[in-house]
Amino acid sequence: MTNSNGGSAAPKVPDLGPATLVYIEKVRQATRRLKARESKPDNVREAIDALREVATFDVEVPTASQRREWEFVKIAIKKLTSWYFRFLAAQLNSFGAHVLTLGDTLAAKTEGLESASDELAVRLGAAEERLRRLESLVETRATRAKRSVGKEASSED
């Protein structure tokens, strides 16, 4: 980077105070927590875990502001509306918990059905193999019986 004197200089890093750094870290944590997680369409457990991460609602809104008068306004609004938002958040959190319970139940049922399906596939394969052996045995015996009947008929002549 070239400065106004034509020389090369590193970009100037703003001097951030501890409060600003704490705020930046809180924003980063919230962003990581709220970002949509990719899950495979056929992985039910992974989708439920992604839902679990965002299924709670927080009513504690930030009131910090660079201007002191706005901070007072935000605090006043928060005090006036917090009872209402807590009521809504309690309902939403309860709903989210029930949705997760339903999801866990359905995932367990699905996993059980997949396991039973796998077991049935193995049993079906074994039954098909047994049927092939029995059909082969019947064919062999039928062929022998035909030969035997043919030999008896020719010996009678």
C-alpha positions in Angstrom: 0.0 0.0 0.0 1.3 3.4 -0.9 1.0 6.3 1.5 0.5 10.0 0.6 4.3 10.4 0.5 4.7 7.7 -2.1 6.2 5.2 0.3 5.0 1.9 1.2 3.2 1.6 4.6 1.1 -1.0 6.4 -2.6 -0.1 6.7 -3.4 1.7 9.8 -5.2 -0.4 12.4 -7.8 1.5 14.4 -7.2 1.6 18.1 -10.1 -0.3 19.7 -10.9 -0.2 23.3 -11.7 -3.2 25.4 -15.4 -2.6 25.3 -15.4 -2.6 21.5 -13.3 -5.8 21.4 -15.8 -7.5 23.8 -18.7 -6.3 21.6 -17.0 -7.6 18.4 -16.4 -11.0 20.1 -20.1 -11.2 21.2 -21.2 -10.4 17.6 -18.9 -13.2 16.3 -20.3 -15.7 18.8 -23.9 -14.8 17.9 -23.1 -15.1 14.2 -21.5 -18.5 14.7 -24.5 -19.6 16.7 -27.1 -18.3 14.3 -25.6 -19.2 11.0 -27.4 -21.9 9.1 -25.7 -25.2 9.4 -25.6 -27.4 6.3 -26.9 -30.8 6.8 -27.4 -33.7 4.4 -31.0 -34.2 3.3 -31.0 -37.8 4.5 -29.4 -37.2 7.9 -32.3 -36.6 10.3 -30.1 -36.5 13.4 -27.9 -33.8 12.0 -30.9 -31.7 11.0 -32.3 -32.0 14.5 -29.0 -31.0 16.0 -29.0 -27.9 13.7 -32.5 -27.1 14.9 -31.5 -27.6 18.5 -28.9 -24.9 18.2 -31.4 -22.2 17.2 -34.5 -23.4 19.0 -34.3 -21.0 21.9 -35.2 -17.4 21.8 -33.4 -14.7 23.8 -35.3 -11.6 24.8 -32.2 -9.8 26.3 -31.7 -7.2 23.6 -28.5 -5.1 23.7 -28.9 -1.6 24.9 -25.4 -0.3 24.4 -25.1 2.7 22.1 -22.3 5.2 21.3 -24.7 8.0 22.2 -25.8 8.1 25.8 -29.3 9.4 25.1 -30.0 6.5 22.7 -28.8 4.0 25.4 -31.4 5.5 27.8 -34.1 5.3 25.2 -33.2 1.6 24.5 -33.2 0.8 28.2 -36.6 2.4 28.7 -38.1 0.5 25.7 -36.6 -2.7 27.0 -38.1 -2.1 30.5 -41.5 -1.3 28.9 -41.6 -4.3 26.6 -39.6 -7.0 28.4 -42.7 -8.6 30.0 -44.3 -9.0 26.7 -41.2 -10.4 24.9 -40.6 -12.8 27.8 -44.1 -14.1 27.5 -43.6 -14.7 23.7 -40.2 -16.2 24.2 -41.5 -18.6 26.8 -44.1 -19.8 24.3 -41.7 -20.1 21.5 -39.1 -21.9 23.6 -41.8 -24.3 24.7 -42.8 -24.9 21.1 -39.2 -25.4 20.1 -38.7 -27.9 22.8 -41.7 -29.9 21.7 -40.7 -29.8 18.1 -37.3 -31.1 19.1 -38.9 -33.9 21.1 -41.1 -34.8 18.1 -38.0 -34.7 15.9 -36.0 -37.0 18.3 -39.0 -39.4 18.4 -39.4 -39.5 14.7 -35.6 -39.9 14.2 -35.6 -42.9 16.6 -38.6 -44.4 14.9 -36.9 -43.9 11.5 -33.7 -45.4 12.7 -35.6 -48.4 14.1 -37.5 -48.9 10.8 -34.2 -48.7 8.9 -32.7 -51.3 11.1 -35.7 -53.5 10.8 -35.7 -53.0 7.0 -32.0 -54.0 6.9 -32.8 -57.1 8.9 -35.7 -58.0 6.7 -33.5 -57.5 3.6 -31.0 -60.0 5.0 -33.8 -62.5 5.9 -35.3 -62.1 2.4 -32.0 -62.8 0.8 -31.6 -65.9 2.9 -35.1 -67.0 2.0 -34.5 -66.4 -1.7 -31.3 -68.5 -1.5 -33.2 -71.3 0.3 -35.9 -71.2 -2.4 -33.3 -71.4 -5.2 -31.7 -74.5 -3.5 -35.2 -76.1 -3.0 -36.1 -75.4 -6.6 -32.8 -76.9 -7.8 -33.4 -80.0 -5.6 -36.9 -80.4 -7.0 -35.6 -80.1 -10.5 -32.9 -82.7 -9.8 -35.4 -85.1 -8.3 -37.9 -84.5 -11.1 -35.2 -85.3 -13.7 -34.2 -88.4 -11.8 -37.8 -89.5 -11.6 -38.3 -89.0 -15.4 -35.2 -91.1 -16.1 -36.3 -93.7 -13.7 -39.8 -93.9 -15.3 -38.1 -94.0 -18.7 -35.8 -96.8 -17.7 -38.7 -98.8 -16.2 -40.8 -98.3 -19.4 -38.0 -99.5 -21.6 -37.2 -102.5 -19.4 -40.9 -103.6 -19.6 -40.8 -103.8 -23.4 
